[in-house]
Amino acid sequence: MEFCTRIANQLMLKRIQNGFNKNIVSSPLSINAVLNMVTAGSTGHTLEHMLGLLGSKNVDEVNAKSRKMMAVTKGGGSSKDVNDGPILTMVNGAWVNQRYPLVAKYKEEILKGIFNGEAKNVDFGAKANQVVDEINSWANTASRGLIKNILQHGFISEETIFVLANGLYFKGIWHSDYKFDEWSTENRMFYLLNGSTALVPFMTSNENYYCGSFDGFKVLQIPYQTRQANYFSMYFFLPDERDGLQDLLAKFDSNSGFLNPEYFKLTKAKLNEFWIPKFKFSFDFNILKVMHDMGESLSLNPSDLSDMMHNSGDAPFFNPKFFQKAYIEVNEKGTEAAAITCLTNIDCLLISSRIKSFDFVADHPFVFMIREQKSGLVLFTGAVMNPLQED
């Protein structure tokens, strides 16, 4: 999980350093699931490379982490009624060229047994468009209709070796002690990084919140309603300065990241003034480009995928494609978010301490995170540059 949260932080930092002024959302958990699926089917140098990225000793350790990851989605987040707790689902899929039959152990024990996934051999040649439609339908279902058309016709061919995908969906309502009244929402100024302003709807409440003040930024936690064993919360990381987002992300990048345990040791306090903007947007990105910026790569030798598919040594060497599209909406009721992450060998395109009382007015760019408190799993994270932007 640490490597994948580093990817999320690097994504935000590099985009802002390059003058990118749009909202960003990504799912470290979804990236983690796909990397774990690849690792579980790898051998040789590819396995060594994957274990190094994930910071694991062996496949057994990776599989154990994957079981814990899936347990959070199968158990503590499997509510069918959002009033009983967040609805959290994770599904995984593998579509492999029929020339490379799936290894039975990988299909049944790994994909199905650990990852709650479906795997099949398909005809990427004569039935290419049919497979694309199937994968798009799968992604649409996995994201509850929030993400459509992850692949386009024409980007799968008989040379395609595999498509591995993860679908993550989350919907939670705010805990009853922290609800927002719609009648209290009002338009206020949000200060953009370019010096201009936007009039956006802000939510507010008179409740006491768990919050903390750190060097150059504040953190505020809003928990979601639950009657389950797992506890999910949304965290807001707000720079003290209106243009302080880049410095905040650089601080996270150079230290232990925003998973520093100190940032989650918060104290309940009465806020003098409290405003959080509503927002809704989607975002897609090339994961490998971000890894390159980190000085990392994803090296997959097809001959080392023999624990995943037969005849892998006959597959041509390829440069993998690794991408994600995510969506999030935050309003008075709660949060809805989804992510689809794909790994393949084809050129896919996406369609597009006790503290004193203080204020928490998120009227300038900030970072957010959805996290399960007991496991520490980060479901979603991102940066809000302008709450009015949707794409």
CORMOBEL-V600466 format. One record per residue. RES is the residue in three letters. SS is DSSP state (a for helix, b for strand, c for the rest). Layout:
res: <RES | RES>
ss: <SS | SS>
This chain:
res: <MET | GLU | PHE | CYS | THR | ARG | ILE | ALA | ASN | GLN | LEU | MET | LEU | LYS | ARG | ILE | GLN | ASN | GLY | PHE | ASN | LYS | ASN | ILE | VAL | SER | SER | PRO | LEU | SER | ILE | ASN | ALA | VAL | LEU | ASN | MET | VAL | THR | ALA | GLY | SER | THR | GLY | HIS | THR | LEU | GLU | HIS | MET | LEU | GLY | LEU | LEU | GLY | SER | LYS | ASN | VAL | ASP | GLU | VAL | ASN | ALA | LYS | SER | ARG | LYS | MET | MET | ALA | VAL | THR | LYS | GLY | GLY | GLY | SER | SER | LYS | ASP | VAL | ASN | ASP | GLY | PRO | ILE | LEU | THR | MET | VAL | ASN | GLY | ALA | TRP | VAL | ASN | GLN | ARG | TYR | PRO | LEU | VAL | ALA | LYS | TYR | LYS | GLU | GLU | ILE | LEU | LYS | GLY | ILE | PHE | ASN | GLY | GLU | ALA | LYS | ASN | VAL | ASP | PHE | GLY | ALA | LYS | ALA | ASN | GLN | VAL | VAL | ASP | GLU | ILE | ASN | SER | TRP | ALA | ASN | THR | ALA | SER | ARG | GLY | LEU | ILE | LYS | ASN | ILE | LEU | GLN | HIS | GLY | PHE | ILE | SER | GLU | GLU | THR | ILE | PHE | VAL | LEU | ALA | ASN | GLY | LEU | TYR | PHE | LYS | GLY | ILE | TRP | HIS | SER | ASP | TYR | LYS | PHE | ASP | GLU | TRP | SER | THR | GLU | ASN | ARG | MET | PHE | TYR | LEU | LEU | ASN | GLY | SER | THR | ALA | LEU | VAL | PRO | PHE | MET | THR | SER | ASN | GLU | ASN | TYR | TYR | CYS | GLY | SER | PHE | ASP | GLY | PHE | LYS | VAL | LEU | GLN | ILE | PRO | TYR | GLN | THR | ARG | GLN | ALA | ASN | TYR | PHE | SER | MET | TYR | PHE | PHE | LEU | PRO | ASP | GLU | ARG | ASP | GLY | LEU | GLN | ASP | LEU | LEU | ALA | LYS | PHE | ASP | SER | ASN | SER | GLY | PHE | LEU | ASN | PRO | GLU | TYR | PHE | LYS | LEU | THR | LYS | ALA | LYS | LEU | ASN | GLU | PHE | TRP | ILE | PRO | LYS | PHE | LYS | PHE | SER | PHE | ASP | PHE | ASN | ILE | LEU | LYS | VAL | MET | HIS | ASP | MET | GLY | GLU | SER | LEU | SER | LEU | ASN | PRO | SER | ASP | LEU | SER | ASP | MET | MET | HIS | ASN | SER | GLY | ASP | ALA | PRO | PHE | PHE | ASN | PRO | LYS | PHE | PHE | GLN | LYS | ALA | TYR | ILE | GLU | VAL | ASN | GLU | LYS | GLY | THR | GLU | ALA | ALA | ALA | ILE | THR | CYS | LEU | THR | ASN | ILE | ASP | CYS | LEU | LEU | ILE | SER | SER | ARG | ILE | LYS | SER | PHE | ASP | PHE | VAL | ALA | ASP | HIS | PRO | PHE | VAL | PHE | MET | ILE | ARG | GLU | GLN | LYS | SER | GLY | LEU | VAL | LEU | PHE | THR | GLY | ALA | VAL | MET | ASN | PRO | LEU | GLN | GLU | ASP>
ss: <c | a | a | a | a | a | a | a | a | a | a | a | a | a | a | a | a | c | c | c | c | c | c | b | b | b | c | a | a | a | a | a | a | a | a | a | a | a | a | a | c | c | c | a | a | a | a | a | a | a | a | a | a | a | c | c | c | c | a | a | a | a | a | a | a | a | a | a | a | a | a | a | a | a | a | a | c | b | c | c | c | c | c | c | c | c | b | b | b | b | b | b | b | b | b | b | b | c | c | c | c | b | c | a | a | a | a | a | a | a | a | a | c | c | c | c | b | b | b | b | b | b | c | c | c | c | c | a | a | a | a | a | a | a | a | a | a | a | a | a | a | a | c | c | c | c | c | c | c | c | c | c | c | c | c | c | c | c | c | c | c | b | b | b | b | b | b | b | b | b | b | b | b | b | c | a | a | a | c | c | c | a | a | a | c | b | b | b | b | b | b | c | c | c | c | c | b | b | b | b | b | b | b | c | c | c | c | c | b | b | b | b | b | b | c | c | b | b | b | b | b | b | b | b | c | c | c | c | c | c | c | b | b | b | b | b | b | b | b | c | c | c | c | c | a | a | a | a | a | a | a | a | a | a | c | c | a | a | a | c | a | a | a | a | c | c | b | b | b | c | c | c | c | b | b | b | b | c | b | b | b | b | b | b | b | b | a | a | a | a | a | a | a | c | c | c | c | c | c | c | c | a | a | a | c | c | c | c | b | c | c | a | a | a | c | c | c | c | c | c | b | b | b | b | b | b | b | b | b | b | c | c | c | b | b | b | b | b | b | b | b | b | b | b | c | c | c | c | c | c | c | c | c | c | c | c | c | c | c | b | b | c | c | b | c | b | b | b | b | b | b | b | c | c | c | c | c | b | b | b | b | b | b | b | c | c | c | c | c | c | c>
